[in-house]
Amino acid sequence: MAAPTTGRRAGTPLMWRVARLVERRVETPTAQTLILAVPGWPGHLPGQHVDVRLTAADGYQAARSYSLAGPADGERIALTVQRVPDGEVSPYLTDAYAPGDPVEVRGPVGGWFVWRPEETAPVLLVAGGSGVVPLMAMVRARRAAGNRAPFRLIYSARTPQDVIYADELRTRARDDFGLDVTYVYTRQAPEGWRGEPHRIGVADVNSHGWPPDLEPLCYVCGPTGFVETVADVLVGLGHQTRRVRTERFGPTG
Amino acid sequence: MGIVSPGFSGRRRTTGPDLPPGQYLTEDFPVLSAGPTPRVPLDTWQFVISTETGAEFRWSWDELMALPQETPTVDIHCVTRWSKFGTSWQGVSLDTLLDGVDTAADYAQAHSYGGYTTNLPLDDLRDGRAWVVHSYDGEPLPAEHGGPARLLVPHLYFWKSAKWVRGVRLTVEDEPGFWETAGYHDYGDPWREQRYQGD
């Protein structure tokens, strides 16, 4: 593991900024993308995340971290929120939060699980469930920057209905030159799918990833068990551990 | 007080004097690490304390296990906002390991198999506040939680409790580690909510 190359050690303290909901997009029955306007937002790199804080009328506060779903776009940021049924923050954001309402955000945070648009190495993205969110920021940033680095995304979802960004990924797989997208379904595959639903394994990563001698940058994001499996597979296939960056999702209600 | 979000009241499932600000209680034991989990064989495992003069103190696995063992039960607090109460560990106090180590250093940088590093003041490793632990809940510590052995410094955010620890370097200057270089706080006191640089 090399030391991260970014930092903001000399920077000023991260401040809480007021963010207001501009637009809401329903992605799946349980996931929504929120577009927020954040005056003064300093910009970010794909893969970074942001803390979101809610304050009740009596001063009670709750905060959670969410990955940024898109590349830097002026004073707007996109978050994709997976609704956690017994959660405290996500049900508010998906069910009650209305256009124009304020929340507070602080960020960007994280200097390791990032992809820089000036990188030229091949990239392998491996997503489990809502772990696709920071990886989608990288896919979007690549196209936005006109970067030609070859990208492969392997996306594991429970069923086709659970695939976040499904339409956009279909379009990008066709139009973004050098982007391949492969799906793994764990519970139910679409009509006409070859093979049975299964958890991601060596064969998936070997067939749809990059050979280790190309020294790709690998980003793995998803639930803990998923990330452990995929990271072990990548190391087992011969990828150098320092080229494998991971982000694990615990419960983030 | 922050800006009120209309309609938010919160679930307030956990409050109380044992929960630091901005944290919520979990019964799970989430995992946070930046790369693949290293697998470290016990027959080559070692733990090394090195001082600012270059002196080194080494323990093999068997030597570590032969030292006096302690069984701390502590609350742990992760910067990703979960806290877990009453976690039970077994291991060796840093007081035991530092006993006889002659140093004028003020800082320590823990380093791990796999390359992870984290920094903290040396004083925070003393006085019964830090251990090298090898068991959790009476079982050998699983690799994804830092086994075969990790640092346990529960009074700081849990990223200071380096997984897969292989040693501690004692230094005169404070040398930021992996997350500290990436924008996280140098000290990381959960009770003062020192999450990021400048907090």
Boltz contact constraints between the chains, C-beta under 6 A:
constraints:
  - contact:
      token1: [A, 1]
      token2: [B, 35]
      max_distance: 6.0
  - contact:
      token1: [A, 1]
      token2: [B, 114]
      max_distance: 6.0
  - contact:
      token1: [A, 1]
      token2: [B, 115]
      max_distance: 6.0
  - contact:
      token1: [A, 1]
      token2: [B, 116]
      max_distance: 6.0
  - contact:
      token1: [A, 3]
      token2: [B, 181]
      max_distance: 6.0
  - contact:
      token1: [A, 4]
      token2: [B, 181]
      max_distance: 6.0
  - contact:
      token1: [A, 4]
      token2: [B, 182]
      max_distance: 6.0
  - contact:
      token1: [A, 7]
      token2: [B, 181]
      max_distance: 6.0
  - contact:
      token1: [A, 7]
      token2: [B, 182]
      max_distance: 6.0
  - contact:
      token1: [A, 7]
      token2: [B, 183]
      max_distance: 6.0
  - contact:
      token1: [A, 8]
      token2: [B, 183]
      max_distance: 6.0
  - contact:
      token1: [A, 9]
      token2: [B, 197]
      max_distance: 6.0
  - contact:
      token1: [A, 13]
      token2: [B, 198]
      max_distance: 6.0
  - contact:
      token1: [A, 14]
      token2: [B, 196]
      max_distance: 6.0
  - contact:
      token1: [A, 18]
      token2: [B, 3]
      max_distance: 6.0
  - contact:
      token1: [A, 53]
      token2: [B, 2]
      max_distance: 6.0
  - contact:
      token1: [A, 54]
      token2: [B, 5]
      max_distance: 6.0
  - contact:
      token1: [A, 54]
      token2: [B, 8]
      max_distance: 6.0
  - contact:
      token1: [A, 55]
      token2: [B, 2]
      max_distance: 6.0
  - contact:
      token1: [A, 55]
      token2: [B, 4]
      max_distance: 6.0
  - contact:
      token1: [A, 56]
      token2: [B, 8]
      max_distance: 6.0
  - contact:
      token1: [A, 56]
      token2: [B, 9]
      max_distance: 6.0
  - contact:
      token1: [A, 56]
      token2: [B, 10]
      max_distance: 6.0
  - contact:
      token1: [A, 57]
      token2: [B, 4]
      max_distance: 6.0
  - contact:
      token1: [A, 59]
      token2: [B, 1]
      max_distance: 6.0
  - contact:
      token1: [A, 60]
      token2: [B, 10]
      max_distance: 6.0
  - contact:
      token1: [A, 62]
      token2: [B, 10]
      max_distance: 6.0
  - contact:
      token1: [A, 63]
      token2: [B, 22]
      max_distance: 6.0
  - contact:
      token1: [A, 88]
      token2: [B, 11]
      max_distance: 6.0
  - contact:
      token1: [A, 92]
      token2: [B, 8]
      max_distance: 6.0
  - contact:
      token1: [A, 96]
      token2: [B, 7]
      max_distance: 6.0
  - contact:
      token1: [A, 101]
      token2: [B, 6]
      max_distance: 6.0
  - contact:
      token1: [A, 102]
      token2: [B, 3]
      max_distance: 6.0
  - contact:
      token1: [A, 103]
      token2: [B, 5]
      max_distance: 6.0
  - contact:
      token1: [A, 104]
      token2: [B, 2]
      max_distance: 6.0
  - contact:
      token1: [A, 104]
      token2: [B, 3]
      max_distance: 6.0
  - contact:
      token1: [A, 111]
      token2: [B, 182]
      max_distance: 6.0
  - contact:
      token1: [A, 111]
      token2: [B, 183]
      max_distance: 6.0
  - contact:
      token1: [A, 112]
      token2: [B, 34]
      max_distance: 6.0
  - contact:
      token1: [A, 112]
      token2: [B, 182]
      max_distance: 6.0
  - contact:
      token1: [A, 224]
      token2: [B, 31]
      max_distance: 6.0
  - contact:
      token1: [A, 228]
      token2: [B, 144]
      max_distance: 6.0
  - contact:
      token1: [A, 231]
      token2: [B, 36]
      max_distance: 6.0
  - contact:
      token1: [A, 235]
      token2: [B, 36]
      max_distance: 6.0
  - contact:
      token1: [A, 241]
      token2: [B, 35]
      max_distance: 6.0
  - contact:
      token1: [A, 241]
      token2: [B, 36]
      max_distance: 6.0
  - contact:
      token1: [A, 244]
      token2: [B, 35]
      max_distance: 6.0
  - contact:
      token1: [A, 244]
      token2: [B, 36]
      max_distance: 6.0
  - contact:
      token1: [A, 246]
      token2: [B, 35]
      max_distance: 6.0
  - contact:
      token1: [A, 248]
      token2: [B, 31]
      max_distance: 6.0
  - contact:
      token1: [A, 248]
      token2: [B, 32]
      max_distance: 6.0
  - contact:
      token1: [A, 250]
      token2: [B, 30]
      max_distance: 6.0
